[in-house]
């Protein structure tokens, strides 16, 4: 009787835990406030009045100098809520999508873009985390090639913002969102990364194993030293469009040809004027 060889199951290697890199948006990926950056097209589109723009400019000034305390932040949240009440969601999304390169490109940090590329190359998901509304953040995140977005969720009825906020993605809530996403996507937060410029994002930074503060003020720098977080300096804004949507060669050649033709016509006209 011939004995059969035993069936031995192949050895399976344990799967490496999934990790992610969580990036704050305003003043971390871009050197400005995303909501303020779209003030001009919103004004042109009839969504904002000149008075709204002035109030938003003040809020942006407070944000940029880093003096937004809890009370001011709550007032900014209330202002955002009242400002967008009645806005057509589809119109807002269209304006943002069509103008994202014009009004966001000049402010994107080269260092952030490189880090996003490095994390993707290492097999990590990239998550943009912002207190701004999803309708603003999602087109920016798409242009950056991010995998997920965590942002403020505004209530919508009949295609328009009601003014109510379902989830304000700010402060402790950012850490809540990060943990929820990590549970859903099975991220190992101990092996994950987070980047932010703001002390209000300390809960998010504390939720991961590798945290970095970007262009920190004195308070955030001290917290980073106490917590063992890294410190980064982002200084070089770049144009995002060439990295995401390179201009076709045929378009460049066509533009050059038009330029040469214009120059030849101008030179011929100049010669004729001299002869006259």
C-alpha positions in Angstrom: 0.0 0.0 0.0 1.4 3.3 -1.1 1.4 6.0 1.6 0.4 9.6 0.5 2.6 12.5 1.5 1.2 14.6 4.3 -0.6 17.8 3.2 1.3 20.6 4.8 -0.2 24.1 4.7 2.1 26.8 3.5 3.5 29.0 6.2 1.7 32.4 6.2 3.7 35.4 7.2 1.9 37.8 9.6 0.5 40.8 7.8 2.2 44.1 8.7 -0.2 46.4 10.5 -1.6 49.2 8.3 -0.5 52.7 9.2 -1.5 56.3 8.1 -0.2 59.8 8.1 -2.7 62.5 9.4 -2.1 66.0 8.2 -3.8 69.1 9.5 -4.6 71.4 6.5 -4.5 75.1 7.3 -1.0 76.3 8.0 0.4 72.8 7.8 -0.2 71.7 4.2 -1.1 75.2 3.0 0.2 78.5 4.4 -3.2 80.0 4.9 -6.8 79.3 5.9 -8.7 77.3 3.3 -11.9 79.1 4.0 -10.3 82.5 3.6 -8.6 81.4 0.3 -12.0 81.0 -1.4 -13.4 84.4 -0.3 -12.9 86.0 -3.7 -14.6 83.3 -5.8 -17.4 83.1 -3.3 -17.9 86.8 -3.5 -17.9 86.6 -7.3 -20.4 83.8 -7.2 -22.8 85.7 -5.0 -22.4 83.6 -1.9 -20.6 86.3 0.1 -21.2 90.0 0.5 -18.4 92.6 1.0 -19.3 92.8 4.7 -19.0 89.0 4.9 -15.6 89.2 3.3 -14.4 91.8 5.8 -15.6 89.8 8.8 -13.9 86.7 7.3 -10.7 88.6 6.8 -10.7 89.6 10.5 -11.2 85.9 11.5 -8.5 84.9 9.1 -6.1 87.5 10.6 -6.8 86.2 14.1 -6.2 82.7 12.8 -2.9 83.5 11.1 -1.3 85.3 14.1 -2.3 82.3 16.3 -4.4 84.2 18.8 -7.7 82.3 18.4 -8.5 81.1 22.0 -11.4 78.9 22.8 -14.0 81.8 22.9 -12.8 83.2 19.7 -12.8 79.8 18.0 -16.4 79.3 19.1 -17.3 82.7 17.7 -15.6 81.7 14.4 -17.6 78.4 14.4 -20.9 80.3 15.0 -19.9 82.8 12.2 -19.2 79.9 9.9 -22.6 78.4 10.7 -24.5 81.6 10.1 -22.5 82.5 7.0 -23.2 79.3 5.0 -26.9 79.0 5.9 -28.9 78.6 2.7 -25.9 78.1 0.4 -26.4 75.7 -2.4 -24.1 72.8 -1.8 -23.6 71.9 -5.4 -22.7 75.5 -6.3 -20.2 75.7 -3.5 -18.6 72.4 -4.6 -18.4 73.6 -8.2 -16.7 76.9 -7.3 -14.2 75.2 -5.1 -13.4 72.4 -7.6 -13.0 74.9 -10.5 -10.8 77.4 -8.5 -8.8 75.1 -6.2 -5.6 75.4 -8.2 -5.9 79.2 -8.7 -6.6 80.0 -5.0 -4.8 77.1 -3.2 -1.8 76.4 -5.4 0.2 79.5 -4.3 0.0 78.4 -0.6 0.9 74.7 -0.7 4.1 73.9 1.2 6.6 71.9 -0.9 7.7 70.1 2.3 4.2 68.9 3.0 3.8 67.6 -0.6 7.1 65.7 -0.3 6.1 64.2 3.0 2.8 63.1 1.5 4.7 61.4 -1.4 7.1 59.8 1.0 4.3 58.3 3.2 2.5 57.0 0.1 5.8 55.4 -1.1 6.1 53.8 2.3 2.7 52.2 1.9 0.8 54.5 4.3 -2.6 56.1 3.7 -2.6 59.9 3.8 -5.5 61.6 5.7 -6.3 65.3 5.6 -7.8 66.5 8.9 -9.4 69.9 9.0 -11.9 72.0 10.9 -13.1 73.4 7.6 -16.2 72.1 6.0 -16.0 69.0 3.9 -17.1 70.8 0.7 -14.0 72.9 1.0 -11.5 70.3 2.1 -12.4 67.4 -0.2 -11.4 69.0 -3.5 -8.1 70.1 -2.0 -7.4 66.7 -0.6 -8.2 65.1 -4.0 -5.7 67.4 -5.7 -3.1 66.4 -3.1 -3.8 62.7 -3.7 -5.0 62.0 -0.1 -6.8 58.8 0.6 -9.3 60.0 3.3 -10.6 63.3 4.6 -11.7 64.1 8.2 -13.5 67.5 8.2 -16.4 69.4 9.7 -19.8 68.0 8.6 -22.5 70.6 7.9 -26.2 69.6 7.9 -27.9 69.7 4.5 -31.5 69.8 3.6 -32.9 70.1 0.0 -29.4 70.6 -1.3 -28.7 73.6 0.9 -26.7 74.1 4.2 -29.1 74.5 7.1 -26.6 76.3 9.3 -26.4 73.4 11.7 -23.1 71.6 12.3 -23.4 67.8 12.7 -19.8 67.3 13.6 -17.3 70.1 14.4 -13.9 68.6 13.5 -11.8 70.7 15.9 -9.7 70.1 19.1 -10.6 66.9 20.8 -13.0 66.0 18.0 -10.1 65.6 15.6 -8.7 62.8 17.8 -12.1 61.3 18.0 -12.3 61.2 14.2 -8.8 59.8 13.9 -9.6 56.9 16.2 -12.9 56.2 14.4 -11.1 56.1 11.1 -8.3 54.0 12.5 -10.8 51.4 13.8 -12.6 51.3 10.5 -9.4 51.0 8.4 -7.5 48.9 10.9 -4.7 51.4 11.3 -2.1 50.9 13.9 -2.0 54.3 15.5 1.2 53.5 17.4 2.9 53.2 14.0 1.2 56.2 12.4 2.2 59.8 12.0 0.5 63.2 12.5 1.4 66.7 11.6 0.0 70.0 12.8 0.9 73.7 13.4 -1.7 74.2 16.2 -1.8 73.6 19.9 -5.5 72.8 19.5 -4.5 69.7 17.6 -2.5 68.3 20.6 -5.1 65.5 21.1 -4.6 64.4 17.5 -0.9 64.5 17.8 -1.0 62.5 21.1 -3.1 59.8 19.4 -0.3 58.6 17.2 3.1 57.2 17.8 5.0 59.6 15.6 3.9 63.3 16.0 5.4 66.4 14.5 4.7 70.1 15.0 5.0 72.4 12.0 6.3 76.0 12.4 5.4 75.9 16.1 4.8 79.0 18.2 6.4 79.1 21.7 3.5 77.3 23.4 3.4 74.5 20.8 7.2 74.2 20.8 7.2 73.8 24.6 4.4 71.1 24.4 6.4 69.3 21.7 9.5 69.2 23.9 7.5 67.9 26.8 5.8 65.2 24.7 8.8 64.2 22.6 7.3 65.3 19.3 9.4 66.3 16.3 9.7 69.9 15.1 9.5 70.8 11.4 9.9 74.0 9.5 7.8 74.4 6.3 8.8 77.5 4.3 8.5 76.8 0.5 5.1 77.2 -1.2 5.0 75.6 -4.6 2.5 75.3 -7.5 0.6 72.1 -7.1 -0.9 71.8 -10.6 2.3 70.7 -12.5 2.8 67.9 -10.0 -0.7 66.6 -10.3 -1.7 67.7 -13.9 1.4 68.1 -16.0 0.8 70.2 -19.2 0.8 67.9 -22.3 3.8 68.3 -24.6 1.6 69.1 -27.5 0.1 72.0 -25.6 3.5 73.4 -24.9 4.6 73.0 -28.5 1.3 74.6 -29.7 1.8 77.6 -27.4 5.4 78.0 -28.5 4.3 77.9 -32.2 1.7 80.6 -31.5 4.4 82.7 -29.8 6.8 82.4 -32.8 4.0 83.2 -35.2 3.1 86.4 -33.3 6.8 87.4 -33.2 7.2 86.9 -37.0 4.1 88.9 -37.7 5.3 91.7 -35.4 8.8 91.7 -37.0 7.3 91.9 -40.6 5.0 94.7 -39.6 7.9 96.6 -38.1 10.0 96.2 -41.3 7.1 97.5 -43.4 6.7 100.5 -41.1 10.4 101.3 -41.5 10.3 101.1 -45.3 7.3 103.4 -45.3 
